[in-house]
Amino acid sequence: MNLPFRRYWQTTLLVLVVIGILVLALSGYLGPLLKLALDPLVGAQGWLSSRYMAVYEFVTVPRDVASLRARNAQLEDDVSGLQTQVIQLQQQQRQAQVLYALLNFARANPENEYVAASVIGRDPSPFLHYVLIDHGSDDGIRHGMPVVTQQGLVGRVDAVTAGAARVQLINDPGSQINVKLQSSQTEVMLNGSITGDINLGMIPQDLNLQPGEVVLTSGLGGNYPQEVVVGQVVSVRKRETDLFQTASVQPAVDFNSLQAVLIITNFTPVNVTPLIPTTSP
Amino acid sequence: MIVLLIIQSVVISRLPLLHGTADIVLLVLVAWALQEKVKHAWGWALIAGLMVSLVSAMPYFSPLIGYLLIVGIARILQRHVWQMPILAMFVATVGGTLVQNVLYYLALQIHGTPLPLNESLSLIILPSALLNLLLSLPVYALVSDLANWVYPVEVEI
């Protein structure tokens, strides 16, 4: 056989083998054989890939940890900043609620003119119950002006500077207020104490006083306007041997959480001191 | 001193034990007066007394008199108990608190404010003394550091 004829048959055979393999592959008869041949290769590739990734991570992970730590620190900063914002907004919301309540009270009582002020401190002495407010004579506040909240009577202005004032609370031991009982309109005296409790004195023995009675300012003495709520009677002490009854009063205002107050600026207290008779020398 | 007064008015006065409160101005004055190197304790007592008298409703400048008396007690103790400054601090704190509160009590009584003695003693004076005693040690440590910073020890070379 000559050489060109042999080459022709070899090529033809090769083409036929390739076509046969393709036909077998396309018809699906070659799958098990391929699986048998490829499984060891896939396993080897998987093993190699996992080892490569292990080495890759060993080389690159420290850099990732550093970047993750930086990112974590940044996110923690963001979270703390947002938490601060949340706290500030909650405080602003509480202040706004207090101011809205005071505003509603001022709208409900249009006969009075008010100046709103924030409580900025307390008297350093534990014997006294005074608070400091952030408005003074520059805002029209004068000595003796009554101080209220939407809940009731707080006290009265005791001392004033240009930008601040000191308010004597009604539960101060030196505070004495003329009040009346709502149902009977009986005039009695309200006294503060060093414990911060307020008590009614000078209650006539024949008066049938019950817990729950509302106490209002009477306006007597000229230091406070009339009909401002002071509190409610909690308990009554009545002894046959005493000249008068006494009673404990729950103040309408919570003095421990006092944040903002209203000063009634169109009320002029009356100074009755010159009218009090004194013994002549 | 202004910062101390603000702290007293805003924070310390709102943290009572029964009805007594600590007095951070008193504690700092006592601790400052007990420092051996300090020479202007009286001046600070005068400033503190005037400032507290201005802010407080206490009559007759009683805070001023009280702080001057307290610094006097502290200076006497500093001379006699100089080897044990912590002990002097404790004694001056308790003694000073009692002197100051009794002075306040008397001033308010003279001024016409009715104060029952038993309640004043059990609800205000003794709790205040206890609170001051508890705070005296950290305040003394801080003021000692401050005194060493203000008056550094001179070393001869």
Interface residues (C-beta under 8 A of the other chain):
Chain A: I120 G121 R122 D123 P124 S125 P126 F127 L128 Y130 L132 D158 A159 R166 Q168 P173 G174 N191 S193 I194 T195 G196 N256
Chain B: L5 I6 Q8 S9 V10 I12 S13 R14 P16 H19 G20 T21 D23 V25 V52 V55 S56 A57 M58 P63 N101 Y104 Y105 L108 H111 G112 T113 P114 L115 P116 E119 S120 L123 I124 S128
